[in-house]
Amino acid sequence: MEENDEYLLIVPKSIERRIVDIDQSVTSYTIYCLLRHLDPDRRGFITRTRLNKASYIVNNELKEKHGIDPRLPWFWYKHGPMLGITNAQLEEMDLVTIEETKTGVRLFYGKEPDHIALPKNIQDTIIRVIRSIMYISTDDMVDRAYKDRPFLNQFRNFEKMITNYSKEHIMILDFSSAFKESVMNLERLYPEGDLEDTFRTFLRFNGIMRIVSKTKPDFVKNMPDKVINMRELESINASYIYFNQMTSQWVLHEQEELQRKIKEYNKQLSVVEETVFSKVYQKAKEKDQLSNKLKEISLEIGKGG
């Protein structure tokens, strides 16, 4: 379970209050209902992760199946869709109380919004949709959200595979086959039309992975940080491509952050390329030397015959 998104946004204080335009009627009512009906007995079932994923699922289902736009702000990030309202903002709106428990931060419903200007049938539909997912596990919510983004889902699984392999003993033959297939799938699923700002960097990254997968799969044990950092770049790019109700100031901040990180990451890739290519060339050189040695032995045998 990915619980690392208990924070929400890493943005300068100067634009923190301008990251999202909050609709004080339908948006606040839907968030209240999420908190109220996903944990009606206040048993501490709602983590920030659960609220993030449930908001995304409910927002999309209400729009696509019922023609209701709850205007829930969300954006895609490394651990999937994130609700674009900070915990502090939720507290200021009296929608939530937050408690630190033995198992982490838990969110509980607060005060019901005043003057709800929504027809009764709209309110009932919002509650019904929320209740339809109340028994879905948080892990299943994460998987359900990722089905909308096949490439990002593939990269999530790829990162898990590489980080696990770098820590645990796995038979190299088993890993090698899975590694090659995963690298090919990353390339096949890449949404170039959407994530074009990271495409060139991805091509460098993927080129290294293809060479490593074919020549020295075990070398990837030295590269989990490069995989993690590349996924972070794709996540930042995705954050301002796949979003709802976020402000232009926030989008600009994410774009600037991405360009800064791309420059840093390309420097890391240059070092990796030098290492990987030198090993490939060394292997090719050793192969040529062996071939020449075999030819010499063959000629000696021929002379002796």
N, C-alpha and C positions, 0 to 999 in steps of 0.2 A: 504494500500500500504506500502510495506517495503522499506523505503528509508534510512536505516541505513548503507548501504554499500557504501556511498560516499567516504570513505577512500578506500583502496583496500587491501593492504597487511600490516600485522604487523610483520615486519621482522627486524633483526638487520641491521644497516647501512653497516656492513661489507659484507653482501651478497646481499644488495639491488640491485646492478647492475648485479648480477649473478642469479636472479630469473628466467630469461627467455632468450632464445637465439632468438633475433629478426631477422627475414629474411627481409632484407631491400628492397626486391622487392615485392613479392606477399603479404606478411603480411602487410607492410606499405601501399600498394595500397588498400588492402581490408579495412583496418581501415579508410583510407581517404574516400573511397567510402561510408562506413557506415555513417560517419559524414556528408558527402556531400549530400547523397541522402535520408537520414532519416529526414533531416531538410534543404531542398534546399534553402529556403527563409530566413534562419538564424533567425527564430522566437523564438528560445530558447526551442525547443521541447526535446532536448537530455539531460537527466540527466545521472549521472554515472550508475545508475540502468538500464536505458534503453540501454545504450551502452553495459553493461555487458551481458544482456540477448540476445540482438540482435546479438552480436558477437558469442555467443554459437549456436544460431539457424542457423545463416548463415554458420558458419564453418561446422556444421554437414550436412546441406542440400547440400552444395557444394561438400563435400566428398562423401556422400552416393548416391546422385541422379545425380551428374554431373561428378564425378571422378576428381574433382579439389581439391587439398589440399592447402588452403590458409595459413596454419600453424599459425592460430590464437591461441595464448596461452590462455588457460582457466583452471580453477579448480573449483571444487564444494565447496561451503561454506554455511554458515547458511542461507543466503538469496538466495540460488541457485547458478548457475554458475557465475563466476567472470572473467573478462578479466584480464589476468596476466601481464598487463603492467600498471605501475603507471601513474597518470596524469602528473607527472614531466617528465617521459620518453617521453610521447606523445608530450609535449611541446618542449622538446629538439630536437625531430624529425621534428618539425614545422608542425605536423599534426593537431594540435588543438590550439584554443585559449579558455581560460577559464574565465568565468565572474561570479561574485557573484551578483545574482539578488534578488529581494524581496522574491521570492519563492525558493531560494536556488541556488546551483552551477549549471551552465549550460555550456555545451560544444558546441563549434562551429567549423566547419571545417576550417582548416588552409591552408597551401600551398600544392598543389598537388606534390607528389613525382617526382623527376627528373629521367630521364632515365628508364622509366618503361619497363622492359625486359619481357613483356608478350604479347603473340599473341592477336590480336584484338578480336577474338572470345572468348577468356578466359576473357578478360576485360568486354565484353558485357554480358557474363553469370553471372559474379560477380555482375554487376550492376542490372541485371534483377532479380536475387534472392533477393537482398537487397530491391529493389522497391516493391517486392511482399509482404513484411511485413511492409511497411512504415505506413500503416493505422491501424495496430494492436496496441491496447492499451498496455501500459507497464504491467498492471496487467495481461492481457491475455498472454503476453510473459512469465511472471513468471510462470503462470499456465501451459503453454505449455512445458516449460523446466522441471518442476517438474513431468510431466507425465513420464519422463524417469527414475525416481527414486521413485517408489511407497512407500517404507518405509520412506524415508526422507519427502515425501509429507504427509504421515500419521502423522509423528511426528510434522510437521509444524502445521497441523490442531489440533493435540492433545494439543500442547502448547497454541494455541489460545483459545481453549475451557477452559483449566484450568485457564489461566490468566484472561479471561473474567468472569469466575465463581467466582474468588477470589475478583473481583471488583464489580460485579453486583448481583442483587437479581434474582435468578433463582429457580424455583420450584425444590425442592430436588428430587422428584420422576422423573421428566423429566431429570434432570442431571444424576441421578444414573444409569439409563438405558444406556444413551449415554456414560457415563464414562466407564462402564463395557465393552461395545462393542469396544470402542477405545483401551482399554488396550489389549483386545484379538487380535485386528487387528495389533497392534504394534508387538506383539509376532509372529503372523502368517507371517507378511511381512519381518521380520528381515533378511537381507542378510548376514547370518553368514559367508559364503564363502568370502565375500568382506570385511565387517567391523569386522573382527575377533579380532582386537586389543582392541575393546571396548565391545566385546561380554560378557565377564564375569561381567563387571560392569553393563552392561544393564540387565543381569539376576537378579542382586541384586535390581536394580531400579524397574524392572518390577514385581519382587516378592512383593516388598512393595506396588506397585500400585494395584496388584491383591488383596492383603489382605485388603487394604483400600477400594477398590471398593465393596468388599463383606461385610465388617463389619461396616465401618464408612465413607461413601463417602464424607460427609461434611468436614472431616478432611483435604482433599486435598486443601482446601482454605489456609491452612498454608504452602503449598508446591510449589507455583509457581516458586520460585527460584531454587528448586531442579529439576523441569522439564526443566526450561530454561538452567540450567547448563549441564544436561544430553544431551540435544539437541546440545549444543555447543561441547561436546565431540564427538558426532557422526559426527558433521560437520567437525571437525578437522581431524578425521579419514577418512572421505569421501574426504577431500581435496587432500590427496596423494594417493587415490585409483582411483578416477574419475578425471582425468586431461589430458591436452594435451600440449605438448611442454614446460613443466616446467622443470627446471634444477634439477640435483641430489642434489645440495646444498640446494635448497629450500625444496625438499622432506624431506631431513634429518632434517632440522629445524622443520618442521611440526611434524615429528615423535617424536622428542625430546620434543616438546611443549606438545604433547598429553600425553606422559608418566608422565610429571610433573603435568598436570592437573588431570589425573586419580588418582594419589596419594592424591591430595587435596580433590577431590570429594568423594573418598571412605571414608575419615574421616567424611565428612558430612553425608554420608549414614549411618554410624555406629550410629550417634546420632539419626537420624530419625528412624532407626530400633528399637533402644531401646525404643523410645517414642511409636511407633506404636504397637510393640509387647506387651508392658506393658498394653496398652489400650485394646488389644485383650484378653490378659489373664484376665484383670480385668472384661471385659464383660463376659468371660466364667465363671469366679468365681461368678459373680452376677447371672448368669443363673443357676448355680448349687445351689446357695443359695435359689433362688426362687423355684426351683424344689423340694428341700428338704422341704421348707416351705409348699408347696402345698401337699406334701406327709403327713406331720404332720397334716395338716387340714383335709385331707381325712381320716386319721386314727381316729382323734377325732370325725368326723362325724359318722364313722363306729361304734365307741364305743357307741356314743349317741343313735344310732338306735337300 
